[in-house]
Amino acid sequence: MLRNTVIYAGLIVLMAACSAPAPKVAQTERLTDFVDPFIGTGDHGHTYPGAAYPFGQIQLSPDNGTQGWDWCSGYHYSDSIVSGFSHLHLSGTGIGDLADISFLPVTTDVKFQDGEKNGDFVKRYAGKYAHNQEVAKAGYYAMTLKNNGVKAEFTVTERAGLHRYTFPKEGENNLILNLGFAINWDKPYITNLQVIDNTTVIGSRLSHGWAADQHVFFAVKFSKPITKSEIVTVGGEGRTVGLLKFADKQLLVKVGISSVSTENAMANLNGSLPGWDFEATQQAASAAWEKELSKIKIQSSDPVQKKIFYTSLYHTLVAPALFSDANGEFKGTKGDVQKAVGYNRYTVFSLWDTYRALHPLFTLTQPQRVNDMVKTMLDHYKQTGLLPVWELEGNETFCMVGNHSISVIAEAILKGIGDFDKELAFEAMKKTSMFDRDGMGLYDKLGYMPADQIKQSVAKSEEVAVDDWAVAAVAQKLGKTEDAAYFAKRALNYRAYFDKETGFMRGKLTNGKWTTPFDPAFSNHEGSDYTEGNGWQYLWLAPQDVSGLIGLLGGKEPFAQKLDQLFKVKDAVKGENASNDISGLIGAYAHGNEPGHHTSFLFNYAGWAWRTQELNREIQTTMYTATPAGLCGNEDCGQMSAWYIFSAMGFYPVNPSELKYQFGSPVVQEARLQVANGKYFTMKAPMASVANKYIQAVTLNGQKLDRTYITHQEIMDGGTLEFTMGAEPNKTLFK
């Protein structure tokens, strides 16, 4: 009896096991799920939420059509009007441009009025939306318009954009293709739109703006036939606008662009997006993002922190953007047709910002693209005689100060990246450094730029000195000892601005006297001794000679005390016309602008490493949040986010060309960085948390480190860097 009971019980268990649903298999975590493109679209972040591809040629995003500084990307989270969906966008810049080739779905007829003002046209047909009707993911964006019920969806390939419009049952099915009414900061001077057949249109838009002469050619294919079209030029100023009507309630639209020709645009389109499968295209874009994001895999107990981290990593991968066509052609700096042979040509180089951390991050994660970017810069030198300062769509804007192509190229040479011509690279670095532009002749002759002749003279000279150090380092590596000595000496020119009496870097006149009156908190955006800053921020811009700066300030302890004062000073910014870029303040430290990004790490050099750790945690947790206002200043093409990526992993490139990364305070528990095929560098900080911000000990591959940095080669060799973290400062560590 007992035996039968056991058998019967066993049968019950077996039957239950057979009839029960199979246990759920945990799905592999997708890093793209942690990307929120709305982060940075509010406050002064200046990012866009639309569909992009890693370093891709097209950025398909909505434009509000609103003028203003906070609409530099075309979109701001505070807005609720959409004037169109266009194909080129800038991420986080402080000047607006692009937003080219704009489509807007409408369900009513459209009446073009000759000579009407730009704003009237935009307002009359613009859509309305609410944020609960938007979706933004890596490689996908969607909006349902409140005013007409149209659902607009977008995804991208490397060289093409794909639209899907679903029109409501009631109303017409129309698209406005806007080439002429500016929804950005530029002005078109030639526009053209042609209907080739009932599913194809081509055209061009040439404009003057921040990019002095931008050329955009485009080709469009529709999944359903055009039933009626109307093309008009309104106002006689190159303002071409088209109305395209369709019979179908769902419409797919494929768009390719080129800086050279409509033929190239069509070739880019056909080669990059041959089919019409929207879901498959979206999945391919998501997979491309997953591949890039997977180059750094973190472990964190906080999903919000993972969202901030991977959205930051996403923002570091949208610029520079692909510029050459599938056949290698691109618009040259003089408007002619050039060809990139054996490399991809890139554009959108915000170098004053990005040389500090974004390009150093690329040397770890994007070495092939670093090679192509350097080749891009060297070809720019061949065309113009100088390396690019701030290149945009085949144009030199000469925006910001210094010439930081030099630093980017120096890093590549010193880190052994790429097959570009090293001798040509040094020639370009040297010639650019010696060219008399923007005060450089006076800098070379006098050892400084006089404030009565050159605006922002202190900032300009300090930035040039950073580049000089990079030239010297490359010269030394290439065996050019005379050049190395010359530029090493010039890299110390920043010292000419140090005023012992006030303890600050101060404008100096041609006669050698200081500018007066002097207040280190004073800022004038239109023209002072500093660029988007004041004396407090620019005292510390000598990452190439921190030991020398320590000497100027009287030694390590006085240096550390003065540096600490930076983060505690009250009334940090004065002046009626102070720069809006001075944001993200802790005392007078401004994390919202790039010249200060290395500053919190300088305590490492003076025996106060615990203070670097403390401040890093404060910046990480207060200046970066998972909200539209989650950036405390302009994103600036990835630099703001690159700071976070490095800092979250616990190290940062104070002087990129020095090939060292100073320790900060890791905020994630682990970060595994793919440095080569099958080779990884792992950072571990198992006890890291908001509270556990202080380093107690550091080991590299099990060996204790008694220094405040790790070298680039140690990272590239792979292995494990481990931090022991705690809630109390270890003030004797790294003394």
URCORHU-V287446 format. One record per helix or strand of 3 or more residues. SS is the DSSP state (hx for helix, st for strand). FROM is the first residue (numbers start at 1). TO is the last residue. Records with the same first field share a line. If there is no record, write none. Layout:
SS->FROM-TO ; FROM-TO
This chain:
hx->2-19 ; 31-34 ; 69-71 ; 118-125 ; 131-133 ; 262-272 ; 278-293 ; 303-315 ; 351-354 ; 358-365 ; 367-384 ; 405-414 ; 422-434 ; 440-446 ; 457-477 ; 481-490 ; 493-497 ; 535-538 ; 543-552 ; 556-566 ; 594-596 ; 599-606 ; 609-622 ; 636-649 ; 656-658 ; 712-716
st->59-63 ; 84-86 ; 102-106 ; 134-137 ; 140-144 ; 151-156 ; 160-166 ; 173-178 ; 187-197 ; 200-208 ; 214-222 ; 226-233 ; 240-246 ; 250-258 ; 296-299 ; 329-331 ; 337-339 ; 660-663 ; 670-676 ; 679-684 ; 694-700 ; 709-711 ; 719-726
